[in-house]
């Protein structure tokens, strides 16, 4: 294991539907396997010393999928939340703080209330943070940041000279920056995920689907991360 451990890791959860097709299932059934993989991932990250994890869970474009698939995805999420509330088991463990980032207003009232309850319930957990990017798109995130700044200018709270990279970052959904950015799923695209925050992230693309991702894959990425020299343009 490399001595250089990334503190913040971002992962695109890609390939669930293709995993379902691969085993002759309805495509959206692959999301069940992807969700189960998260339980393992959270344990791996904490064991390896990673402090923060940001997951590309549901993009703004995903709302264009069939209603049947979208409803199925939301039911999986709601069932996991109920498991947390009733049994305090599953992926929502007491030691983890959960955040949801994105245009959350795009979800129905029940979903928004569930996300709010989870964030409130786990807000004092400091050992490990998981950010779920839901109804998320990086261009939309930057656009919303600019809109907040424009409102501040109109109200007189912000001057033109105050507009800096730091101010834009402060108004993003997510202020922290991933050291390592991973995409399973056999694709080599950024897909509108953390474009601002990942300016200096180390990128990894994997030729396997997200439900097939293993602890050894994560360790291999971390070892490669440790071998890379991060110069940040210097």
C-alpha positions as CSV (number, residue, x, y, z in Angstrom):
1,X,0.0,0.0,0.0
2,X,1.3,3.4,-1.0
3,X,2.1,5.8,1.8
4,X,0.3,8.6,-0.1
5,X,-3.4,8.2,0.6
6,X,-5.9,10.5,-1.1
7,X,-8.1,12.2,1.4
8,X,-11.0,12.8,-0.9
9,X,-12.0,10.4,-3.7
10,X,-14.7,11.0,-6.3
11,X,-16.3,8.1,-8.2
12,X,-18.7,7.9,-11.1
13,X,-21.0,5.0,-10.5
14,X,-21.2,3.9,-14.1
15,X,-22.3,0.6,-15.7
16,X,-25.2,-0.6,-13.5
17,X,-27.6,-1.0,-16.4
18,X,-25.0,-2.8,-18.5
19,X,-24.3,-5.1,-15.6
20,X,-28.0,-6.0,-15.4
21,X,-28.1,-6.8,-19.1
22,X,-24.9,-8.8,-18.8
23,X,-26.7,-11.2,-16.5
24,X,-30.0,-11.3,-18.4
25,X,-31.8,-9.0,-16.0
26,X,-33.9,-6.0,-16.6
27,X,-31.3,-3.2,-17.1
28,X,-32.4,-1.2,-14.1
29,X,-32.1,-4.2,-11.8
30,X,-28.3,-3.7,-12.0
31,X,-28.8,-0.7,-9.7
32,X,-29.5,-3.1,-6.8
33,X,-26.0,-4.6,-7.3
34,X,-24.5,-1.1,-7.5
35,X,-26.2,-0.1,-4.2
36,X,-24.9,-3.2,-2.5
37,X,-21.4,-2.4,-3.7
38,X,-21.6,1.0,-1.8
39,X,-21.8,-0.8,1.5
40,X,-18.5,-2.5,0.8
41,X,-16.9,0.7,-0.6
42,X,-17.6,2.7,2.6
43,X,-15.8,0.1,4.6
44,X,-12.9,0.0,2.3
45,X,-12.5,3.8,2.3
46,X,-12.5,4.0,6.0
47,X,-10.1,1.1,6.4
48,X,-7.7,2.7,3.9
49,X,-7.7,6.1,5.5
50,X,-9.9,8.0,3.0
51,X,-11.8,10.8,4.7
52,X,-14.3,11.9,2.1
53,X,-16.1,10.3,-0.8
54,X,-18.2,12.0,-3.5
55,X,-20.4,9.8,-5.7
56,X,-22.0,10.6,-9.0
57,X,-25.3,9.0,-8.2
58,X,-28.0,10.6,-10.3
59,X,-27.5,13.3,-12.9
60,X,-29.9,16.0,-14.1
61,X,-30.0,14.1,-17.4
62,X,-31.0,10.9,-15.7
63,X,-34.5,12.3,-15.2
64,X,-34.9,11.7,-19.0
65,X,-34.9,7.9,-18.4
66,X,-38.1,6.0,-18.4
67,X,-40.5,6.7,-15.5
68,X,-40.3,3.0,-14.6
69,X,-36.6,3.1,-14.2
70,X,-36.5,6.4,-12.3
71,X,-39.3,5.2,-10.0
72,X,-37.4,2.0,-9.3
73,X,-34.2,3.9,-8.5
74,X,-36.1,6.2,-6.0
75,X,-37.8,3.2,-4.4
76,X,-34.3,1.6,-3.8
77,X,-33.2,4.8,-2.1
78,X,-36.3,5.1,0.0
79,X,-36.0,1.5,1.1
80,X,-32.4,2.0,2.2
81,X,-33.4,5.1,4.2
82,X,-36.2,3.2,6.0
83,X,-33.6,0.4,6.8
84,X,-31.4,3.1,8.4
85,X,-34.3,4.6,10.4
86,X,-35.7,1.3,11.7
87,X,-32.6,-0.9,12.1
88,X,-29.7,1.6,11.9
89,X,-28.1,-0.9,9.5
90,X,-27.1,-0.9,5.8
91,X,-25.0,1.8,4.2
92,X,-26.2,4.5,6.6
93,X,-24.0,3.9,9.6
94,X,-23.7,6.2,12.6
95,X,-20.1,7.0,12.0
96,X,-20.7,8.4,8.5
97,X,-21.9,11.9,7.6
98,X,-24.1,12.1,4.5
99,X,-24.6,15.1,2.2
100,X,-26.7,15.5,-0.9
101,X,-25.5,18.0,-3.5
102,X,-27.2,19.1,-6.7
103,X,-30.5,20.6,-7.8
104,X,-32.4,18.8,-5.1
105,X,-35.6,20.8,-5.8
106,X,-36.0,18.6,-8.9
107,X,-37.0,15.7,-6.6
108,X,-40.5,15.3,-5.2
109,X,-41.4,16.5,-1.7
110,X,-41.0,13.0,-0.1
111,X,-37.5,12.5,-1.5
112,X,-36.4,16.0,-0.4
113,X,-37.7,15.3,3.1
114,X,-35.8,12.0,3.3
115,X,-32.6,13.6,2.2
116,X,-33.0,16.4,4.7
117,X,-33.6,13.9,7.5
118,X,-30.5,11.9,6.6
119,X,-28.3,15.0,6.6
120,X,-29.7,16.2,9.9
121,X,-29.4,12.8,11.4
122,X,-25.7,12.4,10.5
123,X,-24.5,16.0,10.6
124,X,-22.4,15.5,13.8
125,X,-20.5,12.5,12.4
126,X,-17.0,13.5,11.6
127,X,-15.1,10.3,10.9
128,X,-16.1,9.9,7.3
129,X,-18.1,12.0,4.8
130,X,-20.1,10.8,1.8
131,X,-21.5,13.3,-0.7
132,X,-24.2,11.9,-3.0
133,X,-24.4,14.0,-6.2
134,X,-28.1,13.8,-7.1
135,X,-29.9,15.8,-9.7
136,X,-26.3,16.9,-10.3
137,X,-24.5,18.4,-13.3
138,X,-21.3,20.4,-13.0
139,X,-22.2,23.0,-15.6
140,X,-25.5,23.5,-13.7
141,X,-23.5,23.8,-10.5
142,X,-21.3,26.5,-11.8
143,X,-24.3,28.3,-13.4
144,X,-26.1,28.3,-10.0
145,X,-22.9,29.6,-8.3
146,X,-22.8,32.5,-10.7
147,X,-26.5,33.2,-10.1
148,X,-25.9,33.4,-6.4
149,X,-23.0,35.9,-7.0
150,X,-25.1,38.0,-9.3
151,X,-27.8,38.2,-6.6
152,X,-25.1,39.3,-4.2
153,X,-24.0,42.0,-6.6
154,X,-27.5,43.3,-7.1
155,X,-28.1,43.5,-3.4
156,X,-24.9,45.3,-2.8
157,X,-23.3,42.5,-0.7
158,X,-20.7,41.7,-3.3
159,X,-18.4,44.1,-5.2
160,X,-16.9,43.3,-8.6
161,X,-13.4,43.2,-7.0
162,X,-14.7,40.5,-4.7
163,X,-15.3,38.0,-7.5
164,X,-12.5,35.4,-7.2
165,X,-12.0,31.7,-7.7
166,X,-12.5,31.4,-4.0
167,X,-15.9,33.2,-4.1
168,X,-17.1,30.9,-7.0
169,X,-16.0,27.9,-5.0
170,X,-17.8,29.1,-1.9
171,X,-21.0,29.2,-3.8
172,X,-20.8,25.7,-5.4
173,X,-22.7,22.7,-4.1
174,X,-19.4,21.2,-3.0
175,X,-16.5,23.2,-1.8
176,X,-13.9,20.4,-1.2
177,X,-11.8,19.1,-4.1
178,X,-11.1,15.4,-4.8
179,X,-7.5,14.2,-4.9
180,X,-8.5,11.2,-7.0
181,X,-11.3,10.8,-9.5
182,X,-12.3,7.3,-10.6
183,X,-14.7,6.2,-13.4
184,X,-15.5,2.5,-13.8
185,X,-17.8,1.6,-16.6
186,X,-15.4,1.3,-19.6
187,X,-16.0,4.9,-20.7
188,X,-13.4,7.7,-20.7
189,X,-15.5,10.8,-20.3
190,X,-15.9,13.4,-17.5
191,X,-19.6,13.4,-18.0
192,X,-20.2,16.8,-16.3
193,X,-19.0,15.6,-12.9
194,X,-17.1,18.0,-10.6
195,X,-15.5,19.9,-13.5
196,X,-14.5,22.8,-11.3
197,X,-13.4,20.8,-8.3
198,X,-11.4,18.2,-10.3
199,X,-9.2,20.7,-12.1
200,X,-6.1,19.1,-10.4
201,X,-7.5,15.7,-9.5
202,X,-5.7,12.5,-10.6
203,X,-8.0,10.7,-13.1
204,X,-8.5,7.0,-13.4
205,X,-10.7,5.2,-16.0
206,X,-11.4,1.5,-15.5
207,X,-12.5,-1.2,-18.0
208,X,-15.0,-2.8,-15.6
209,X,-18.5,-2.0,-14.6
210,X,-19.3,-0.3,-11.2
211,X,-20.9,-3.4,-9.6
212,X,-17.7,-5.3,-10.5
213,X,-15.5,-2.8,-8.7
214,X,-13.4,-4.5,-6.0
215,X,-11.2,-3.5,-3.0
216,X,-8.2,-4.5,-5.0
217,X,-9.2,-2.1,-7.8
218,X,-9.4,0.7,-5.2
219,X,-6.0,-0.2,-3.8
220,X,-4.5,-0.3,-7.2
221,X,-5.7,3.2,-7.9
222,X,-4.4,4.4,-4.6
223,X,-1.0,2.8,-5.3
224,X,-0.8,4.5,-8.7
225,X,-1.9,7.8,-7.1
226,X,1.0,7.4,-4.7
227,X,3.4,7.0,-7.6
228,X,2.2,10.1,-9.5
229,X,3.8,13.5,-8.9
230,X,1.2,16.2,-8.3
231,X,2.7,19.5,-9.4
232,X,-0.4,21.7,-9.5
233,X,1.0,23.5,-12.5
234,X,4.3,24.4,-10.8
